[in-house]
Amino acid sequence: MDKPLIVRQLPYCKNSTVYFETIKSKPFPVYLDSCADTIESGCYDIISASPEKWITAKDGQITIRFKNGSCETTDDGFTILQQELGNIVKIDQSLPSLPFYGGAIGYFSYDLGRTLEDIPSLIADDLQIPDMEFGIYNWAIVVDHKQKQTFFVSKTKTEYIYKLIAEITSICNSSKNIIPSVISDYNTVDQPRWNCSKEEYLQGVNLIKNYIYDGDCYQVNFTQRIAAHYLGSEWELYKILRKQNPAPFSAYLKTIDFTILSSSPEQFVSLNNLKVVTKPIKGTAKRSDCDEQDNIRASELANCDKNQAENLMIVDLLRNDLGKVCNPGSIKVEKLFDVESFEHIHHLVSTISGTLNEQFTAIDVIKNCFPGGSITGAPKIRSMQIIEELEKQRRGVYCGAIGYISFNGYMNTNIAIRTAITKNNTIYYWAGGGIVSDSIPENEYEEMLTKSSAFLNALS
């Protein structure tokens, strides 16, 4: 099939929460959100629900849920996902150039990495987050903010689809000039609690520095978790987060047992016409309300030897990862030590690209690059082993990847930082940073607090 059965243009709304609110009560709603109503770099939003299948992998057990039942297998989760995606569908050139024409949307948890590398299982798995969960979505709303167009795409032509198009069109026509409000249907019922004290965090930083001095590693990403009980709507909290901390790789996904709220600024890997791109973040500076001081902080970040060294380690690691699936000689560092500015912080970002060898697929890219080097350290395996020794609970979705793999072979995923999950009326959030030989423990602790400030403000 050269093209989907349905490609229907919808009224364009800059704030795409309008579209999501029309489908959020349906099963397994997903919202990949570029926050284009707030930030200039936002480009595409992808919204869907009611997948044909929902795939869950945990400890080697795969559950595939259908609309009328389920089945289980012990096959590899990546294999199942590749089978569901099938061969790449060529999109007719007369159709809009969209990144998603149906396919898989979901997440790979950080802990999936232990199935790919030799990592012991030492950390408490108290939240029991699956290793990966993906829905196979045959329809989606795709918002192209650069062209100011919105499309409904579907592989199937059914009465349900036509009713859905009519419903969404009607709602958007009536609300396209209305900015969705943030309702105060959310509140925490106790003080957020970190899973380790400041003293324990500082001790962990010093232990990592000892490993570095002993030659075990060059850098380790060290994190901790915060939790709070809450009442109310996760969706309303997400709208607060996207308003206070807009980020180009944000996401809201509702699974069987929990909900994901991500305000990630970081791209993991994308694939478009055989071009693979990864954009690691390493280096952070708090923004200032004073423009002159803000520019000074950005300049200091860009020229800081420590941040550059930290960033370069991960660039080298990711060049090696891309080399496993890209054509020899095709890997390029397109940008090195570029400052990208967000609502509350500046980040030091590099961009690496390569040309995918045609024998490989998007799934192969994930398998060979996961987890992202910016949230492990270098070398990757030894850093992950040290993380397993020092952190108190599994990371779950945090530091994994959230995104899509389209039937047309395109892919885009984030690094799931600035990401929370809600489960059993408790919200969990993580923060941390890369520890290197000249890290000052107190400064690392303050950076961790800076990264978590937007989330804590939203909670309050």
C-alpha positions as CSV (number, residue, x, y, z in Angstrom):
1,M,0.0,0.0,0.0
2,D,1.6,3.3,-1.2
3,K,-0.5,5.6,1.0
4,P,-2.9,5.5,3.9
5,L,-6.6,5.2,3.2
6,I,-7.4,8.5,4.8
7,V,-5.5,11.8,5.0
8,R,-7.9,14.5,6.1
9,Q,-6.9,18.1,6.9
10,L,-8.3,19.5,10.2
11,P,-8.6,23.1,11.5
12,Y,-5.1,24.2,12.8
13,C,-4.7,25.1,16.5
14,K,-1.4,26.3,17.7
15,N,-2.1,24.9,21.2
16,S,-2.5,21.3,20.4
17,T,-3.9,20.4,23.8
18,V,-7.2,21.2,22.1
19,Y,-6.9,18.0,20.0
20,F,-5.7,15.9,22.9
21,E,-8.6,16.8,25.0
22,T,-11.0,15.4,22.4
23,I,-9.5,11.9,22.7
24,K,-7.9,11.8,26.2
25,S,-10.7,9.6,27.6
26,K,-10.1,6.9,25.1
27,P,-7.9,3.9,25.9
28,F,-4.1,4.4,26.0
29,P,-4.1,8.1,24.9
30,V,-0.7,9.4,23.8
31,Y,0.5,13.0,23.2
32,L,4.0,13.7,21.8
33,D,4.1,17.5,22.4
34,S,6.7,19.9,21.0
35,C,5.2,22.8,23.0
36,A,5.2,24.9,19.8
37,D,2.7,27.3,21.3
38,T,5.4,28.4,23.7
39,I,8.8,27.7,22.1
40,E,10.1,28.4,18.6
41,S,11.8,25.1,18.1
42,G,8.5,23.2,18.4
43,C,7.6,21.5,15.1
44,Y,5.4,18.4,15.1
45,D,2.9,17.1,17.6
46,I,1.5,13.6,17.4
47,I,-1.8,12.6,19.2
48,S,-3.6,9.2,19.2
49,A,-5.5,6.7,21.3
50,S,-7.3,3.3,21.0
51,P,-4.3,1.3,19.6
52,E,-5.0,-1.9,17.7
53,K,-2.5,-3.6,20.1
54,W,-0.7,-2.7,23.3
55,I,2.7,-4.5,23.8
56,T,4.2,-4.8,27.3
57,A,7.6,-6.4,28.1
58,K,8.8,-7.1,31.6
59,D,11.6,-9.5,32.6
60,G,11.5,-11.5,29.3
61,Q,7.7,-11.9,29.4
62,I,5.7,-10.2,26.6
63,T,2.0,-9.4,26.8
64,I,0.1,-8.3,23.7
65,R,-3.3,-6.9,24.4
66,F,-6.0,-6.7,21.7
67,K,-9.4,-5.0,21.8
68,N,-11.0,-8.3,22.7
69,G,-8.3,-10.3,24.5
70,S,-4.6,-10.8,25.0
71,C,-1.8,-13.3,24.6
72,E,1.6,-13.9,26.1
73,T,5.0,-14.9,24.7
74,T,8.6,-15.1,25.8
75,D,9.9,-13.7,22.5
76,D,12.2,-10.7,22.4
77,G,10.3,-7.3,22.8
78,F,12.3,-5.7,20.0
79,T,11.4,-8.6,17.7
80,I,7.7,-8.3,18.4
81,L,7.8,-4.6,17.8
82,Q,9.6,-5.1,14.5
83,Q,7.1,-7.7,13.4
84,E,4.2,-5.3,14.2
85,L,5.8,-2.5,12.3
86,G,6.5,-4.8,9.3
87,N,8.1,-3.6,6.1
88,I,8.5,0.2,5.6
89,V,5.4,1.7,3.9
90,K,6.3,4.1,1.1
91,I,4.3,7.2,1.3
92,D,2.9,8.7,-2.0
93,Q,4.8,11.9,-2.8
94,S,1.5,13.7,-3.3
95,L,0.7,13.4,0.4
96,P,1.8,15.8,3.0
97,S,5.4,15.3,4.3
98,L,4.6,14.1,7.8
99,P,6.8,12.2,10.2
100,F,4.1,9.8,11.4
101,Y,1.6,7.8,9.3
102,G,0.6,5.4,12.0
103,G,2.9,3.0,13.8
104,A,4.3,2.5,17.3
105,I,4.2,5.1,20.1
106,G,5.4,4.3,23.6
107,Y,8.5,4.1,25.7
108,F,11.7,2.1,26.4
109,S,12.5,2.2,30.1
110,Y,16.1,2.8,31.3
111,D,16.0,-0.7,32.8
112,L,15.6,-2.3,29.4
113,G,19.3,-1.7,29.2
114,R,20.0,-4.6,31.5
115,T,18.7,-6.9,28.8
116,L,21.1,-5.4,26.3
117,E,24.3,-5.2,28.4
118,D,25.9,-7.2,31.3
119,I,24.3,-5.2,34.1
120,P,23.5,-6.9,37.5
121,S,20.1,-6.5,39.1
122,L,20.9,-4.9,42.5
123,I,18.5,-2.0,42.8
124,A,15.0,-2.3,44.3
125,D,12.3,-2.7,41.6
126,D,9.6,-1.1,43.8
127,L,7.5,0.5,41.1
128,Q,7.5,-2.6,38.8
129,I,7.6,-0.5,35.6
130,P,7.7,-2.6,32.4
131,D,10.9,-2.7,30.3
132,M,9.0,-1.3,27.4
133,E,5.4,-0.5,26.4
134,F,4.2,0.4,22.9
135,G,0.8,0.8,21.3
136,I,0.3,0.1,17.6
137,Y,-1.7,3.1,16.4
138,N,-3.5,3.0,13.0
139,W,-4.6,6.6,13.2
140,A,-3.2,9.8,14.5
141,I,-3.6,13.6,14.6
142,V,-0.4,15.1,13.3
143,V,0.2,18.9,13.8
144,D,2.7,20.6,11.6
145,H,3.5,23.9,13.3
146,K,5.9,25.1,10.7
147,Q,3.3,24.9,8.0
148,K,0.4,25.7,10.4
149,Q,-1.5,22.6,9.3
150,T,-3.1,19.7,11.1
151,F,-3.9,16.3,9.5
152,F,-5.8,13.2,10.6
153,V,-4.1,10.1,9.1
154,S,-5.5,6.6,9.2
155,K,-4.6,3.2,7.8
156,T,-8.2,2.1,8.1
157,K,-11.5,3.4,6.6
158,T,-14.2,2.6,9.1
159,E,-17.4,4.2,10.5
160,Y,-15.5,4.8,13.8
161,I,-12.8,6.7,12.0
162,Y,-15.3,8.9,10.1
163,K,-17.2,9.7,13.3
164,L,-13.9,10.5,15.1
165,I,-12.9,12.9,12.3
166,A,-16.3,14.7,12.4
167,E,-16.1,14.9,16.2
168,I,-12.6,16.4,16.3
169,T,-13.4,18.8,13.5
170,S,-16.4,20.1,15.2
171,I,-14.6,20.6,18.5
172,C,-11.7,22.3,16.9
173,N,-13.9,24.6,14.8
174,S,-15.6,25.8,18.0
175,S,-12.5,26.2,20.0
176,K,-9.7,27.1,17.6
177,N,-9.6,30.7,18.9
178,I,-9.8,29.6,22.6
179,I,-6.7,29.0,24.7
180,P,-7.3,25.9,26.9
181,S,-7.4,26.9,30.5
182,V,-5.4,25.2,33.2
183,I,-7.8,24.0,35.9
184,S,-6.7,23.7,39.5
185,D,-7.8,20.1,39.6
186,Y,-4.6,18.9,41.2
187,N,-2.8,19.2,44.5
188,T,-0.2,17.4,46.5
189,V,-1.2,16.2,50.0
190,D,2.2,16.0,51.6
191,Q,5.7,17.4,51.1
192,P,7.8,15.9,48.3
193,R,10.4,13.4,49.7
194,W,13.8,12.7,48.2
195,N,14.9,9.1,48.4
196,C,18.3,10.1,49.8
197,S,19.6,12.9,52.0
198,K,21.9,15.6,50.8
199,E,24.7,13.9,52.7
200,E,24.1,10.6,51.0
201,Y,24.0,12.3,47.6
202,L,27.4,14.1,48.3
203,Q,28.8,10.8,49.5
204,G,27.7,9.1,46.2
205,V,29.4,11.8,44.2
206,N,32.6,11.2,46.1
207,L,32.4,7.5,45.6
208,I,32.0,8.0,41.8
209,K,35.0,10.3,41.8
210,N,37.0,7.5,43.5
211,Y,36.0,5.1,40.7
212,I,37.2,7.7,38.2
213,Y,40.5,8.2,40.0
214,D,40.9,4.4,40.0
215,G,40.4,4.3,36.2
216,D,37.0,2.5,36.2
217,C,35.3,5.2,34.2
218,Y,35.4,8.8,33.0
219,Q,31.9,10.0,33.9
220,V,28.8,8.6,35.6
221,N,25.3,10.0,35.6
222,F,24.1,10.0,39.2
223,T,20.4,10.6,40.0
224,Q,17.9,10.5,42.9
225,R,14.1,10.2,43.1
226,I,11.5,12.4,44.7
227,A,7.9,11.3,45.6
228,A,4.7,12.9,46.8
229,H,1.1,11.8,47.3
230,Y,-1.4,13.7,45.2
231,L,-5.1,14.1,44.4
232,G,-6.7,15.2,41.1
233,S,-6.0,15.0,37.4
234,E,-2.6,14.1,36.0
235,W,-3.6,15.9,32.8
236,E,-4.1,19.2,34.6
237,L,-0.7,18.8,36.2
238,Y,0.9,18.1,32.8
239,K,-0.7,21.3,31.4
240,I,0.9,23.2,34.4
241,L,4.3,21.6,33.6
242,R,4.2,22.4,29.9
243,K,3.3,26.0,30.7
244,Q,6.0,26.4,33.4
245,N,8.7,24.3,31.7
246,P,8.0,24.0,27.9
247,A,10.3,21.6,26.1
248,P,10.5,20.4,22.5
249,F,10.3,16.6,23.4
250,S,7.5,16.7,25.9
251,A,5.0,13.8,26.2
252,Y,1.9,12.6,28.0
253,L,1.1,8.9,27.9
254,K,-1.4,6.9,29.9
255,T,-0.6,3.2,30.3
256,I,-2.4,0.4,32.1
257,D,-1.0,1.1,35.6
258,F,0.5,4.6,35.5
259,T,0.8,7.9,33.6
260,I,3.9,9.5,32.1
261,L,4.5,13.3,32.2
262,S,7.6,14.4,30.4
263,S,9.1,17.8,29.8
264,S,12.2,16.7,28.1
265,P,14.5,19.1,26.2
266,E,16.7,16.3,24.9
267,Q,16.5,14.3,21.7
268,F,17.8,10.7,21.9
269,V,17.8,9.4,18.3
270,S,15.7,10.3,15.2
271,L,15.6,8.6,11.8
272,N,14.4,10.4,8.6
273,N,15.3,9.1,5.1
274,L,18.2,7.0,6.4
275,K,19.7,10.0,8.3
276,V,20.2,9.2,12.0
277,V,20.6,12.2,14.4
278,T,21.3,12.3,18.1
279,K,21.6,15.4,20.3
280,P,23.1,14.8,23.7
281,I,22.9,17.3,26.5
282,K,25.8,17.7,28.9
283,G,26.3,21.0,30.7
284,T,23.7,23.1,32.5
285,A,23.5,26.7,33.7
286,K,20.6,28.4,35.5
287,R,19.1,31.3,33.6
288,S,18.9,34.9,35.0
289,D,16.0,37.4,34.7
290,C,18.6,40.0,33.8
291,D,19.4,39.7,30.0
292,E,23.0,40.8,30.4
293,Q,23.6,38.3,33.2
294,D,21.7,35.6,31.3
295,N,24.0,36.1,28.3
296,I,27.1,35.9,30.5
297,R,25.9,32.6,32.0
298,A,25.3,31.2,28.5
299,S,28.8,32.3,27.4
300,E,30.4,30.8,30.6
301,L,28.6,27.5,30.0
302,A,29.8,27.4,26.3
303,N,33.4,28.0,27.3
304,C,33.6,26.0,30.5
305,D,36.4,23.4,30.3
306,K,34.6,21.0,32.6
307,N,31.3,21.1,30.6
308,Q,33.1,20.8,27.3
309,A,35.1,17.8,28.6
310,E,31.9,16.2,29.9
311,N,30.0,16.8,26.7
312,L,32.9,15.6,24.5
313,M,33.0,12.2,26.4
314,I,29.4,11.6,25.4
315,V,29.9,12.8,21.9
316,D,32.7,10.2,21.4
317,L,30.5,7.5,23.0
318,L,27.6,8.2,20.7
319,R,29.8,8.4,17.6
320,N,30.8,4.8,18.5
321,D,27.2,3.8,19.0
322,L,26.1,5.2,15.7
323,G,29.0,3.5,14.0
324,K,27.4,0.1,14.8
325,V,24.5,0.9,12.4
326,C,25.7,3.7,10.1
327,N,27.8,3.5,6.9
328,P,31.5,3.9,7.5
329,G,32.7,7.4,7.1
330,S,29.2,8.9,7.3
331,I,29.2,10.0,11.0
332,K,29.6,13.7,11.5
333,V,29.6,16.0,14.5
334,E,27.4,18.7,13.0
335,K,27.4,20.9,16.1
336,L,29.8,20.8,19.1
337,F,29.1,22.7,22.4
338,D,26.1,24.6,21.1
339,V,24.1,26.5,23.8
340,E,20.3,25.9,23.7
341,S,18.2,28.0,26.1
342,F,15.0,26.9,27.8
343,E,12.6,28.5,30.2
344,H,14.7,28.0,33.3
345,I,18.1,26.7,32.2
346,H,20.7,26.8,29.4
347,H,22.1,23.5,28.1
348,L,25.2,22.6,26.2
349,V,24.2,20.4,23.3
350,S,26.0,18.7,20.5
351,T,24.6,17.2,17.3
352,I,25.9,13.9,15.8
353,S,24.6,12.4,12.6
354,G,25.2,9.4,10.3
355,T,23.7,7.6,7.3
356,L,21.9,4.4,8.3
357,N,23.2,1.2,6.6
358,E,20.2,-0.1,4.6
359,Q,20.4,-3.5,6.2
360,F,19.3,-1.9,9.5
361,T,16.0,-0.5,10.8
362,A,14.9,2.0,13.4
363,I,14.7,-0.8,15.9
364,D,18.4,-1.7,15.2
365,V,19.3,2.0,15.9
366,I,17.6,1.8,19.3
367,K,19.1,-1.6,20.3
368,N,22.6,-0.4,19.5
369,C,22.4,3.1,21.1
370,F,20.3,2.4,24.1
371,P,20.4,3.7,26.8
372,G,21.5,7.1,25.7
373,G,25.1,7.9,26.7
374,S,24.2,11.2,28.2
375,I,22.3,9.5,31.0
376,T,24.7,6.7,31.7
377,G,28.3,8.0,31.5
378,A,31.4,6.7,29.9
379,P,32.3,4.0,29.2
380,K,28.6,3.0,29.1
381,I,28.6,-0.5,30.6
382,R,30.9,0.3,33.5
383,S,29.0,3.5,34.3
384,M,25.7,1.5,34.3
385,Q,27.2,-1.0,36.7
386,I,28.2,1.8,39.1
387,I,24.7,3.4,38.8
388,E,23.3,0.0,39.8
389,E,25.5,-0.1,42.9
390,L,24.9,3.5,44.1
391,E,21.2,4.4,43.3
392,K,18.5,3.2,45.6
393,Q,15.6,2.4,43.2
394,R,15.3,1.5,39.5
395,R,14.8,4.4,37.2
396,G,12.0,3.0,35.1
397,V,10.8,5.3,32.4
398,Y,13.2,8.0,33.6
399,C,16.4,8.1,31.5
400,G,14.8,5.8,29.0
401,A,13.3,7.0,25.8
402,I,9.8,8.1,24.7
403,G,8.7,8.5,21.1
404,Y,7.4,7.0,17.9
405,I,8.4,4.6,15.1
406,S,6.2,5.2,12.1
407,F,5.1,2.7,9.5
408,N,7.0,4.8,6.9
409,G,10.3,4.1,8.8
410,Y,10.7,7.5,10.4
411,M,11.5,7.6,14.1
412,N,12.0,10.2,16.8
413,T,12.6,9.6,20.5
414,N,13.5,11.7,23.5
415,I,15.8,11.1,26.5
416,A,13.2,10.8,29.3
417,I,14.7,13.4,31.6
418,R,12.5,16.0,33.4
419,T,10.1,13.1,33.4
420,A,7.6,12.1,36.1
421,I,5.2,9.1,36.5
422,T,2.1,8.9,38.5
423,K,1.0,5.6,40.1
424,N,-1.4,4.8,42.9
425,N,-1.9,8.5,43.7
426,T,1.8,9.0,44.1
427,I,3.9,11.1,41.7
428,Y,7.6,10.2,41.2
429,Y,10.3,12.4,39.7
430,W,14.0,12.1,39.2
431,A,17.0,14.5,38.8
432,G,20.7,14.2,38.6
433,G,23.8,15.0,36.6
434,G,27.1,13.8,35.1
435,I,29.9,13.3,37.6
436,V,33.5,13.7,36.4
437,S,36.9,13.9,38.0
438,D,36.8,17.6,38.8
439,S,33.1,17.6,39.9
440,I,32.6,19.6,43.1
441,P,30.0,17.6,45.1
442,E,28.2,20.7,46.5
443,N,27.9,22.2,43.0
444,E,26.5,18.9,41.6
445,Y,23.9,18.9,44.3
446,E,22.9,22.4,43.4
447,E,22.7,21.6,39.7
448,M,20.4,18.7,40.5
449,L,18.1,21.0,42.5
450,T,18.1,23.5,39.6
451,K,17.0,20.7,37.2
452,S,14.1,19.8,39.5
453,S,13.0,23.3,40.3
454,A,10.4,23.6,37.5
455,F,8.7,20.3,38.6
456,L,8.7,21.3,42.3
457,N,7.2,24.7,41.4
458,A,4.5,22.9,39.4
459,L,3.7,20.7,42.4
460,S,3.3,23.6,44.7
